[in-house]
Amino acid sequence: MADTTKQVSMLELELEDNLIRQIEDVADSGCFSKDELLQSILEAWRYHQAYIHRLENMVQIISIK
């Protein structure tokens, strides 16, 4: 269980790093207005949170078995 939790935590950090890089890439491109960029960040964050929630559910299912 501890190994699985550690792996999920490492994956969370990797996803956060990827999300930050994507946001920086969009900001650097200058192709979007401030409102468009904020909307993109919000959508990416929601997707990220949903993915983390699914991972947490998988860990719970694995730990029950």
C-alpha positions, 0 to 999 in steps of 0.5 A, a space after each residue: 500500500 505504501 508503495 502504491 501511495 508513493 507512486 501516486 504521489 510521484 505521478 501527481 507531482 509529474 502531472 503538476 509539472 506537466 500542467 505548469 509547463 503547458 501553462 507557461 508554453 501558452 503564456 509564452 506563445 502570446 496567442 491568447 488574451 488574458 481571459 482565454 488563458 485563464 479559461 484554458 488554465 481552469 479547464 486544464 486544472 479541472 482535467 488534472 483534478 478529475 484525473 487525480 480523483 480517478 487515481 485515488 479511487 484506483 488506489 482505494 480499490 486496490 487496497 480493498 483487494 
